[in-house]
Amino acid sequence: MKSSQVPQEKISTYGGHRKAIYATGVHGRYTRVASSGWQVEEAATRQALEEFARLAVSARRQVDEGKASPLLFHMYDRRMDLQTLSQATGLFKWRIKRHFSPRVFSRLSPKLLDRYGDALGMEPEQLRTLPAMDNDDG
């Protein structure tokens, strides 16, 4: 893509910010160009956010029913999937899946909770609880 063709549609998902896109400049070399986004990207981002919100609601229900640990909810609430959480923590996916069990999760070491807390951007003690529900949440 040429630098003059970089989308500048000022999409709302960027929150007024811009991001760097690599494009070819006037001399045919790659250069960074600030983009305010494009509608296709905004639609894909909104769809992904809606899916994470749906997964978080489902996970919360599972936690409330005692079928899953709060870790499952926090993973989706922080817009991560199993692969992303695995990469962020350095833990194998199968091991994280075990931690979705309330029984296994309740016995996690403080060191492991710290690891999850760092990856999820929250205090380790917050991992054991769910946030209060808004009135309009399911």
DSSP file with accessible surface (Angstrom, degrees, kcal/mol):
  #  RESIDUE AA STRUCTURE BP1 BP2  ACC     N-H-->O    O-->H-N    N-H-->O    O-->H-N    TCO  KAPPA ALPHA  PHI   PSI    X-CA   Y-CA   Z-CA
    1    1 A M              0   0  118      0, 0.0    23,-2.7     0, 0.0     2,-0.2   0.000 360.0 360.0 360.0 139.1    0.0    0.0    0.0
    2    2 A K  B >   -a   24   0A 124     21,-0.2     3,-2.3     1,-0.1     4,-0.4  -0.526 360.0-115.9 -81.5 151.7    1.3    3.5   -0.8
    3    3 A S  G >  S+     0   0   42     21,-2.7     3,-1.0     1,-0.3    22,-0.1   0.830 116.3  58.8 -59.9 -28.8    1.5    6.0    2.0
    4    4 A S  G 3  S+     0   0  107     20,-0.3    -1,-0.3     1,-0.2    21,-0.1   0.653 103.4  54.2 -74.0 -12.6   -1.2    8.1    0.3
    5    5 A Q  G <  S+     0   0  118     -3,-2.3    -1,-0.2     2,-0.1    -2,-0.2   0.415  73.7 124.2-101.1   0.1   -3.6    5.2    0.4
    6    6 A V  S <  S-     0   0    8     -3,-1.0    30,-0.1    -4,-0.4    28,-0.0  -0.431  72.8-104.9 -63.9 127.8   -3.4    4.5    4.2
    7    7 A P        +     0   0   26      0, 0.0    30,-0.7     0, 0.0    29,-0.6  -0.247  37.7 179.4 -58.7 139.7   -7.0    4.7    5.6
    8    8 A Q  B     +c   37   0B  82     28,-0.2    30,-0.2    27,-0.2    -2,-0.0  -0.436  30.9 134.5-136.4  57.7   -7.9    7.9    7.5
    9    9 A E        -     0   0   91     28,-2.9    29,-0.1     2,-0.0    28,-0.1   0.364  61.8-129.2 -95.8   5.8  -11.5    7.2    8.4
   10   10 A K        -     0   0  172     27,-0.3    27,-0.2     1,-0.1    28,-0.1   0.916  32.2-161.9  48.6  60.3  -11.3    8.3   12.1
   11   11 A I    > > -     0   0    6     25,-2.0     3,-0.9     1,-0.1     5,-0.6  -0.353  21.4-128.7 -74.4 151.7  -12.9    5.2   13.5
   12   12 A S  G > 5S+     0   0   67      1,-0.2     3,-1.7     2,-0.2    -1,-0.1   0.756  99.5  71.2 -73.6 -24.7  -14.3    5.3   17.1
   13   13 A T  G 3 5S+     0   0   42      1,-0.3    -1,-0.2     2,-0.1    24,-0.1   0.687  91.7  60.1 -69.6 -14.5  -12.5    2.2   18.3
   14   14 A Y  G X 5S-     0   0   34     -3,-0.9     3,-1.7    22,-0.2    -1,-0.3   0.570 101.5-136.7 -83.8 -11.5   -9.2    4.1   18.2
   15   15 A G  T < 5 -     0   0   56     -3,-1.7    -3,-0.1     1,-0.3    -2,-0.1   0.859  69.6 -49.6  60.6  36.3  -10.6    6.5   20.7
   16   16 A G  T 3 <S+     0   0   78     -5,-0.6    -1,-0.3     1,-0.3     2,-0.1   0.428 116.5 114.9  84.0  -3.1   -9.2    9.5   18.9
   17   17 A H    <   -     0   0  140     -3,-1.7     2,-0.3    19,-0.1    -1,-0.3  -0.359  55.0-138.9 -91.0 176.8   -5.7    8.0   18.6
   18   18 A R        -     0   0  141     -2,-0.1     2,-0.3    -3,-0.1    18,-0.2  -0.890   8.3-147.3-130.1 161.2   -3.8    6.8   15.6
   19   19 A K  E     - B   0  35A  89     16,-2.3    16,-2.7    -2,-0.3     2,-0.3  -0.946  24.7-103.2-131.1 157.5   -1.7    3.8   14.9
   20   20 A A  E     - B   0  34A  60     -2,-0.3     2,-0.4    14,-0.2    14,-0.2  -0.590  34.1-176.0 -81.1 132.9    1.4    3.3   12.8
   21   21 A I  E     - B   0  33A  44     12,-2.4    12,-2.8    -2,-0.3     2,-0.5  -0.979  23.5-128.4-123.7 138.9    0.9    1.5    9.5
   22   22 A Y  E     + B   0  32A 147     -2,-0.4     2,-0.3    10,-0.2    10,-0.2  -0.773  40.9 155.6 -90.8 130.1    3.8    0.6    7.2
   23   23 A A  E     - B   0  31A   0      8,-2.5     8,-2.8    -2,-0.5     2,-0.4  -0.938  46.5 -91.1-144.5 166.0    3.4    1.7    3.6
   24   24 A T  E     -aB   2  30A  34    -23,-2.7   -21,-2.7    -2,-0.3   -20,-0.3  -0.681  41.5-148.6 -86.9 133.8    5.6    2.5    0.7
   25   25 A G    >   -     0   0   20      4,-3.0     3,-1.9    -2,-0.4    -1,-0.1  -0.075  39.8 -75.0 -86.7-168.7    6.7    6.1    0.4
   26   26 A V  T 3  S+     0   0  136      1,-0.3    -2,-0.1     2,-0.1    -1,-0.0   0.780 131.8  48.9 -63.9 -26.1    7.5    8.3   -2.6
   27   27 A H  T 3  S-     0   0  169      2,-0.2    -1,-0.3     3,-0.0     3,-0.1   0.270 119.7-105.6 -98.8  11.8   10.8    6.6   -3.1
   28   28 A G  S <  S+     0   0   54     -3,-1.9     2,-0.3     1,-0.3    -2,-0.1   0.541  81.0 125.8  80.5   6.5    9.4    3.0   -2.8
   29   29 A R        -     0   0  202      1,-0.1    -4,-3.0    -5,-0.0    -1,-0.3  -0.738  67.9-101.5 -97.7 149.5   10.8    2.4    0.6
   30   30 A Y  E     +B   24   0A 179     -2,-0.3     2,-0.3    -6,-0.2    -6,-0.2  -0.443  47.7 169.5 -69.7 138.9    8.7    1.3    3.6
   31   31 A T  E     -B   23   0A  65     -8,-2.8    -8,-2.5    -2,-0.2     2,-0.4  -0.962  36.6-102.7-144.4 157.7    7.9    4.1    6.0
   32   32 A R  E     -B   22   0A 168     -2,-0.3     2,-0.4   -10,-0.2   -10,-0.2  -0.709  34.8-173.6 -85.7 136.7    5.5    4.5    9.0
   33   33 A V  E     -B   21   0A  29    -12,-2.8   -12,-2.4    -2,-0.4     2,-0.3  -0.995  24.9-122.8-129.7 132.1    2.3    6.4    8.4
   34   34 A A  E     -B   20   0A  43     -2,-0.4     2,-0.4   -14,-0.2   -14,-0.2  -0.590  31.6-167.3 -74.2 132.7   -0.1    7.4   11.1
   35   35 A S  E     -B   19   0A   1    -16,-2.7   -16,-2.3    -2,-0.3   -27,-0.2  -0.962  27.4-157.4-123.3 141.5   -3.6    6.0   10.4
   36   36 A S        -     0   0    7    -29,-0.6   -25,-2.0    -2,-0.4   -22,-0.2   0.255  58.3-112.2 -96.5  12.2   -6.9    6.9   12.1
   37   37 A G  B     -c    8   0B   0    -30,-0.7   -28,-2.9   -27,-0.2    -1,-0.3  -0.236  24.1-100.4  94.3-179.6   -8.3    3.5   10.9
   38   38 A W     >  -     0   0  111    -30,-0.2     4,-1.9   -29,-0.1     3,-0.4  -0.973  27.8-108.4-146.8 158.4  -10.9    2.2    8.5
   39   39 A Q  H  > S+     0   0   97     -2,-0.3     4,-2.5     1,-0.2     5,-0.2   0.821 113.5  56.4 -60.2 -36.8  -14.4    0.9    8.8
   40   40 A V  H  > S+     0   0   92      1,-0.2     4,-2.2     2,-0.2    -1,-0.2   0.929 109.3  47.4 -63.4 -42.8  -13.6   -2.7    8.1
   41   41 A E  H  > S+     0   0   37     -3,-0.4     4,-2.6     1,-0.2    -2,-0.2   0.907 110.7  52.2 -64.5 -40.5  -11.1   -2.8   11.0
   42   42 A E  H  X S+     0   0   21     -4,-1.9     4,-2.8     2,-0.2     5,-0.2   0.929 109.0  49.7 -63.2 -42.3  -13.7   -1.1   13.2
   43   43 A A  H  X S+     0   0   61     -4,-2.5     4,-2.2     1,-0.2    -2,-0.2   0.925 112.4  47.3 -63.5 -42.8  -16.3   -3.7   12.4
   44   44 A A  H  X S+     0   0   56     -4,-2.2     4,-2.3     2,-0.2    -1,-0.2   0.906 112.6  49.5 -65.6 -40.7  -13.9   -6.6   13.1
   45   45 A T  H  X S+     0   0   49     -4,-2.6     4,-2.6     2,-0.2    -2,-0.2   0.933 111.1  49.0 -64.6 -45.3  -12.8   -5.0   16.4
   46   46 A R  H  X S+     0   0  111     -4,-2.8     4,-2.4     1,-0.2    -1,-0.2   0.906 110.4  51.2 -61.9 -40.2  -16.4   -4.4   17.5
   47   47 A Q  H  X S+     0   0  137     -4,-2.2     4,-2.0    -5,-0.2    -1,-0.2   0.922 110.9  48.2 -64.1 -42.5  -17.3   -8.0   16.7
   48   48 A A  H  X S+     0   0   46     -4,-2.3     4,-2.4     2,-0.2    -2,-0.2   0.917 111.4  50.0 -64.3 -42.8  -14.3   -9.3   18.7
   49   49 A L  H  X S+     0   0   56     -4,-2.6     4,-2.2     1,-0.2    -2,-0.2   0.899 109.7  51.0 -63.5 -39.9  -15.2   -7.1   21.7
   50   50 A E  H  X S+     0   0  133     -4,-2.4     4,-2.3     2,-0.2    -1,-0.2   0.896 109.6  50.8 -63.8 -38.8  -18.8   -8.4   21.6
   51   51 A E  H  X S+     0   0   83     -4,-2.0     4,-2.7     2,-0.2    -2,-0.2   0.918 109.8  49.0 -66.6 -42.9  -17.6  -12.0   21.5
   52   52 A F  H  X S+     0   0   47     -4,-2.4     4,-2.4     2,-0.2    -1,-0.2   0.907 111.1  50.9 -62.8 -39.1  -15.4  -11.4   24.5
   53   53 A A  H  X S+     0   0   57     -4,-2.2     4,-2.2     2,-0.2    -2,-0.2   0.925 110.9  48.4 -63.9 -42.0  -18.3   -9.8   26.4
   54   54 A R  H  X S+     0   0  134     -4,-2.3     4,-2.3     1,-0.2    -2,-0.2   0.931 112.1  48.7 -63.5 -43.7  -20.5  -12.8   25.6
   55   55 A L  H  X S+     0   0   36     -4,-2.7     4,-2.7     1,-0.2    -1,-0.2   0.878 109.5  52.7 -64.8 -37.4  -17.8  -15.2   26.7
   56   56 A A  H  X S+     0   0    8     -4,-2.4     4,-2.7    20,-0.2    -1,-0.2   0.910 109.2  49.2 -65.0 -41.4  -17.3  -13.2   30.0
   57   57 A V  H  X S+     0   0   59     -4,-2.2     4,-2.1     2,-0.2    -2,-0.2   0.936 113.1  47.0 -63.4 -44.1  -21.1  -13.4   30.7
   58   58 A S  H  X S+     0   0   37     -4,-2.3     4,-2.1     1,-0.2    -2,-0.2   0.915 112.9  49.1 -63.1 -42.7  -21.1  -17.1   30.1
   59   59 A A  H  X S+     0   0    1     -4,-2.7     4,-2.5     1,-0.2    14,-0.3   0.901 108.2  53.9 -64.6 -40.3  -18.0  -17.6   32.2
   60   60 A R  H  X S+     0   0   34     -4,-2.7     4,-2.9     1,-0.2    -1,-0.2   0.913 107.7  50.7 -60.4 -41.9  -19.5  -15.6   35.0
   61   61 A R  H  X S+     0   0  122     -4,-2.1     4,-1.9     1,-0.2    -1,-0.2   0.924 109.9  50.1 -61.3 -43.2  -22.6  -17.9   35.0
   62   62 A Q  H  <>S+     0   0   68     -4,-2.1     5,-2.7     2,-0.2     6,-0.9   0.894 111.6  48.3 -63.2 -39.4  -20.3  -20.9   35.1
   63   63 A V  H ><5S+     0   0   22     -4,-2.5     3,-1.7     4,-0.2    -2,-0.2   0.936 110.1  51.5 -65.5 -46.2  -18.4  -19.4   38.1
   64   64 A D  H 3<5S+     0   0  105     -4,-2.9    -1,-0.2     1,-0.3    -2,-0.2   0.836 110.5  49.5 -59.3 -32.9  -21.7  -18.6   39.9
   65   65 A E  T 3<5S-     0   0  105     -4,-1.9    -1,-0.3    -5,-0.2    -2,-0.2   0.429 116.6-115.3 -85.9  -0.8  -22.8  -22.2   39.4
   66   66 A G  T < 5S+     0   0   52     -3,-1.7    -3,-0.2     2,-0.2    -2,-0.1   0.645  87.1 114.0  77.3  16.2  -19.5  -23.5   40.8
   67   67 A K  S   <S+     0   0  144     -5,-2.7     2,-0.3    -6,-0.2    -4,-0.2   0.587  76.8  25.6 -94.3 -13.8  -18.5  -25.1   37.4
   68   68 A A  S    S-     0   0    5     -6,-0.9    33,-0.2    33,-0.1    -2,-0.2  -0.977  78.7-110.8-146.8 159.1  -15.5  -22.8   36.7
   69   69 A S    >>  -     0   0    0     31,-2.4     3,-1.3    -2,-0.3     4,-0.8  -0.479  37.1-106.7 -85.6 162.0  -13.0  -20.7   38.6
   70   70 A P  H 3> S+     0   0   18      0, 0.0     4,-2.7     0, 0.0     5,-0.2   0.751 112.6  77.0 -60.1 -20.8  -12.9  -16.9   38.5
   71   71 A L  H 3> S+     0   0    0     28,-0.3     4,-2.4     1,-0.2     5,-0.2   0.890  89.6  54.9 -57.9 -39.0   -9.8  -17.2   36.3
   72   72 A L  H <> S+     0   0   15     -3,-1.3     4,-1.8     1,-0.2    -1,-0.2   0.939 110.5  45.2 -60.7 -46.1  -12.0  -18.1   33.3
   73   73 A F  H  X S+     0   0   11     -4,-0.8     4,-3.0   -14,-0.3     5,-0.2   0.947 112.8  49.7 -61.7 -49.4  -14.1  -15.0   33.8
   74   74 A H  H  X S+     0   0    6     -4,-2.7     4,-1.9     1,-0.2    -1,-0.2   0.865 106.5  56.9 -62.2 -34.7  -11.1  -12.7   34.3
   75   75 A M  H  <>S+     0   0    1     -4,-2.4     5,-2.3    -5,-0.2    -1,-0.2   0.959 114.8  36.7 -59.9 -50.4   -9.4  -14.1   31.2
   76   76 A Y  H ><5S+     0   0   50     -4,-1.8     3,-1.9     1,-0.2   -20,-0.2   0.884 113.3  57.1 -71.6 -37.3  -12.4  -13.2   29.0
   77   77 A D  H 3<5S+     0   0   75     -4,-3.0    -1,-0.2     1,-0.3    -2,-0.2   0.838 106.8  50.3 -62.7 -30.4  -13.1   -9.9   30.8
   78   78 A R  T 3<5S-     0   0  103     -4,-1.9    -1,-0.3    -5,-0.2    -2,-0.2   0.182 122.4-109.4 -92.3  15.4   -9.5   -8.8   30.1
   79   79 A R  T < 5S+     0   0  159     -3,-1.9     2,-0.3     1,-0.2    -3,-0.2   0.890  75.5 129.5  60.4  44.7  -10.0   -9.7   26.4
   80   80 A M      < -     0   0   28     -5,-2.3     2,-0.2    -6,-0.1    -1,-0.2  -0.896  42.1-155.4-121.5 156.3   -7.8  -12.7   26.3
   81   81 A D     >  -     0   0   68     -2,-0.3     4,-2.6    -3,-0.1     5,-0.3  -0.634  44.0 -87.5-115.6-178.3   -8.3  -16.2   25.1
   82   82 A L  H  > S+     0   0   33     -2,-0.2     4,-2.5     1,-0.2     5,-0.2   0.913 127.0  50.3 -59.6 -43.1   -6.5  -19.4   26.2
   83   83 A Q  H  > S+     0   0   77      2,-0.2     4,-2.3     1,-0.2    -1,-0.2   0.927 112.4  46.6 -61.5 -45.5   -3.7  -18.9   23.7
   84   84 A T  H  > S+     0   0   58      2,-0.2     4,-2.5     1,-0.2    -2,-0.2   0.920 113.2  48.3 -65.9 -43.0   -3.1  -15.3   24.7
   85   85 A L  H  X S+     0   0    0     -4,-2.6     4,-2.1     2,-0.2     6,-0.4   0.899 110.3  52.9 -65.1 -37.9   -3.1  -16.1   28.4
   86   86 A S  H  X>S+     0   0   18     -4,-2.5     4,-2.2    -5,-0.3     5,-0.7   0.936 111.9  44.8 -61.4 -46.0   -0.7  -19.0   27.9
   87   87 A Q  H  <5S+     0   0  136     -4,-2.3    -2,-0.2     1,-0.2    -1,-0.2   0.898 113.5  50.4 -66.3 -37.9    1.7  -16.7   26.0
   88   88 A A  H  <5S+     0   0   52     -4,-2.5    -1,-0.2     1,-0.2    -2,-0.2   0.823 121.0  33.0 -71.4 -31.2    1.4  -14.0   28.7
   89   89 A T  H  <5S-     0   0    9     -4,-2.1    -1,-0.2     2,-0.2    -2,-0.2   0.660  99.0-127.5 -97.0 -21.6    2.0  -16.3   31.6
   90   90 A G  T  <5 +     0   0   56     -4,-2.2     2,-0.3     1,-0.3    -3,-0.2   0.644  66.4 132.2  78.4  15.2    4.4  -18.7   30.0
   91   91 A L      < -     0   0    5     -5,-0.7    -1,-0.3    -6,-0.4    -2,-0.2  -0.747  64.3-104.2-100.1 148.4    2.2  -21.6   31.1
   92   92 A F     >  -     0   0  143     -2,-0.3     4,-2.0     1,-0.1     3,-0.4  -0.373  27.4-122.3 -66.0 148.0    1.0  -24.5   29.0
   93   93 A K  H  > S+     0   0   90      1,-0.2     4,-2.6     2,-0.2     5,-0.2   0.889 111.7  56.1 -60.0 -40.3   -2.6  -24.3   27.8
   94   94 A W  H  > S+     0   0  157      1,-0.2     4,-1.5     2,-0.2    -1,-0.2   0.870 107.0  50.6 -61.8 -34.4   -3.5  -27.6   29.4
   95   95 A R  H  > S+     0   0   89     -3,-0.4     4,-1.4     2,-0.2    -1,-0.2   0.912 109.6  48.9 -70.5 -41.5   -2.2  -26.3   32.7
   96   96 A I  H  X S+     0   0    0     -4,-2.0     4,-0.6     1,-0.2     3,-0.3   0.925 107.1  56.5 -63.0 -42.1   -4.3  -23.2   32.5
   97   97 A K  H >< S+     0   0  125     -4,-2.6     3,-1.2     1,-0.3     4,-0.3   0.888 104.0  53.7 -57.3 -38.5   -7.4  -25.3   31.6
   98   98 A R  H >< S+     0   0  119     -4,-1.5     3,-1.7     1,-0.3     6,-0.3   0.876 102.4  58.3 -61.9 -36.2   -6.8  -27.2   34.9
   99   99 A H  H 3< S+     0   0    5     -4,-1.4   -28,-0.3    -3,-0.3    -1,-0.3   0.602  89.1  72.9 -73.1 -10.0   -6.9  -23.9   36.7
  100  100 A F  T << S+     0   0   33     -3,-1.2   -31,-2.4    -4,-0.6    -1,-0.3   0.628  78.1  94.3 -74.8 -13.0  -10.4  -23.3   35.4
  101  101 A S  S <> S-     0   0   40     -3,-1.7     4,-3.1    -4,-0.3     5,-0.3  -0.671  77.6-140.7 -78.3 128.1  -11.5  -25.9   37.8
  102  102 A P  H  > S+     0   0   47      0, 0.0     4,-2.2     0, 0.0    -1,-0.1   0.895 101.1  52.3 -57.3 -38.6  -12.7  -24.3   41.1
  103  103 A R  H  4 S+     0   0  148      2,-0.2     4,-0.5     1,-0.2    -4,-0.1   0.938 114.7  40.0 -65.0 -45.8  -11.1  -27.1   43.1
  104  104 A V  H >4 S+     0   0   12     -6,-0.3     3,-1.4     1,-0.2    -1,-0.2   0.927 114.4  53.5 -68.7 -44.1   -7.7  -26.8   41.5
  105  105 A F  H >< S+     0   0    6     -4,-3.1     3,-1.9    -7,-0.3    -2,-0.2   0.878 100.0  61.4 -60.4 -37.9   -7.8  -23.0   41.4
  106  106 A S  T 3< S+     0   0   74     -4,-2.2    -1,-0.3     1,-0.3    -2,-0.2   0.719 105.4  49.1 -64.3 -17.5   -8.5  -22.8   45.1
  107  107 A R  T <  S+     0   0  153     -3,-1.4    -1,-0.3    -4,-0.5    -2,-0.2   0.273  80.1 131.3-105.6  10.4   -5.2  -24.5   45.8
  108  108 A L    <   -     0   0   17     -3,-1.9    -3,-0.0    -4,-0.1    -4,-0.0  -0.355  59.7-113.7 -66.4 145.3   -3.0  -22.3   43.6
  109  109 A S     >  -     0   0   56      1,-0.1     4,-2.4    -2,-0.1     5,-0.2  -0.334  21.3-114.3 -73.7 156.1    0.2  -21.0   45.1
  110  110 A P  H  > S+     0   0  102      0, 0.0     4,-2.4     0, 0.0     5,-0.2   0.875 117.8  57.7 -57.4 -34.7    0.7  -17.3   45.7
  111  111 A K  H  > S+     0   0  166      2,-0.2     4,-1.7     1,-0.2     5,-0.1   0.916 107.9  45.1 -63.2 -42.0    3.5  -17.4   43.1
  112  112 A L  H  > S+     0   0   13      2,-0.2     4,-2.3     1,-0.2    -1,-0.2   0.900 111.4  52.3 -70.6 -38.5    1.2  -18.7   40.5
  113  113 A L  H  X S+     0   0   10     -4,-2.4     4,-2.9     1,-0.2    -2,-0.2   0.891 107.3  53.6 -63.5 -37.3   -1.5  -16.2   41.4
  114  114 A D  H  X S+     0   0   79     -4,-2.4     4,-2.8     2,-0.2    -1,-0.2   0.906 107.0  52.0 -60.7 -41.3    1.1  -13.5   41.0
  115  115 A R  H  X S+     0   0   98     -4,-1.7     4,-2.0     2,-0.2    -2,-0.2   0.926 112.7  43.7 -62.3 -45.4    1.9  -14.8   37.5
  116  116 A Y  H  X S+     0   0    0     -4,-2.3     4,-2.5     2,-0.2    -2,-0.2   0.911 112.4  53.7 -65.9 -41.8   -1.7  -14.6   36.5
  117  117 A G  H  X>S+     0   0    1     -4,-2.9     5,-2.3     1,-0.2     4,-1.0   0.917 109.0  48.6 -58.6 -44.5   -2.1  -11.2   38.2
  118  118 A D  H  <5S+     0   0  139     -4,-2.8     3,-0.4     1,-0.2    -1,-0.2   0.923 113.6  46.5 -60.9 -45.2    0.8   -9.8   36.2
  119  119 A A  H  <5S+     0   0   21     -4,-2.0    -2,-0.2     1,-0.2    -1,-0.2   0.866 118.5  40.9 -67.0 -35.4   -0.6  -11.2   32.9
  120  120 A L  H  <5S-     0   0    5     -4,-2.5    -1,-0.2     2,-0.2    -2,-0.2   0.462 108.5-120.4 -94.4  -3.1   -4.1  -10.0   33.6
  121  121 A G  T  <5S+     0   0   57     -4,-1.0     2,-0.3    -3,-0.4    -3,-0.2   0.900  75.0 105.9  68.1  40.7   -3.1   -6.6   35.0
  122  122 A M  S   <S-     0   0   17     -5,-2.3    -1,-0.2    -6,-0.2    -2,-0.2  -0.955  78.1 -87.2-145.7 163.6   -4.7   -7.1   38.3
  123  123 A E    >>  -     0   0  112     -2,-0.3     3,-1.2     1,-0.1     4,-0.7  -0.481  38.8-122.0 -71.0 141.9   -3.8   -7.8   41.9
  124  124 A P  G >4 S+     0   0   21      0, 0.0     3,-1.1     0, 0.0     4,-0.4   0.863 111.6  56.1 -55.1 -38.3   -3.5  -11.6   42.7
  125  125 A E  G >4 S+     0   0  128      1,-0.3     3,-0.9     2,-0.2     4,-0.2   0.798  98.8  62.3 -67.7 -24.1   -6.2  -11.4   45.4
  126  126 A Q  G X4 S+     0   0   86     -3,-1.2     3,-1.3     1,-0.2    -1,-0.3   0.760  89.5  70.7 -68.4 -24.7   -8.7   -9.9   42.9
  127  127 A L  G << S+     0   0    0     -3,-1.1    -1,-0.2    -4,-0.7    -2,-0.2   0.762  90.9  58.9 -63.6 -25.3   -8.4  -13.2   40.9
  128  128 A R  G <  S+     0   0  104     -3,-0.9     2,-0.3    -4,-0.4    -1,-0.2   0.577 107.1  50.0 -82.5  -9.7  -10.3  -15.1   43.5
  129  129 A T  S <  S-     0   0   85     -3,-1.3     0, 0.0    -4,-0.2     0, 0.0  -0.819  74.3-126.6-125.9 167.8  -13.4  -12.9   43.3
  130  130 A L        -     0   0   38     -2,-0.3     3,-0.1     1,-0.0    -3,-0.0  -0.861  33.3-107.8-109.6 147.9  -15.7  -11.5   40.6
  131  131 A P        -     0   0   61      0, 0.0    -1,-0.0     0, 0.0     2,-0.0  -0.326  47.5 -87.2 -67.8 156.8  -16.5   -7.8   40.3
  132  132 A A        -     0   0   94      1,-0.1     2,-0.2    -2,-0.0     0, 0.0  -0.356  49.3-111.5 -61.6 144.5  -20.0   -6.7   41.3
  133  133 A M        -     0   0   77     -3,-0.1     2,-0.1     1,-0.1    -1,-0.1  -0.575  23.1-123.9 -81.2 141.3  -22.5   -6.9   38.5
  134  134 A D    >   -     0   0  106     -2,-0.2     3,-1.5     1,-0.1    -1,-0.1  -0.445  28.9-110.8 -72.4 158.1  -24.0   -3.8   36.9
  135  135 A N  T 3  S+     0   0  176      1,-0.3    -1,-0.1    -2,-0.1    -2,-0.0   0.815 117.8  50.7 -62.0 -29.5  -27.8   -3.7   37.0
  136  136 A D  T 3  S+     0   0  137      2,-0.0    -1,-0.3     0, 0.0     2,-0.1   0.459  88.0 105.7 -92.5   1.6  -28.0   -4.1   33.2
  137  137 A D    <         0   0   76     -3,-1.5    -4,-0.0     1,-0.1     0, 0.0  -0.494 360.0 360.0 -78.5 153.7  -25.7   -7.2   33.1
  138  138 A G              0   0   85     -2,-0.1    -1,-0.1     0, 0.0    -5,-0.0   0.714 360.0 360.0 -76.7 360.0  -27.3  -10.7   32.6
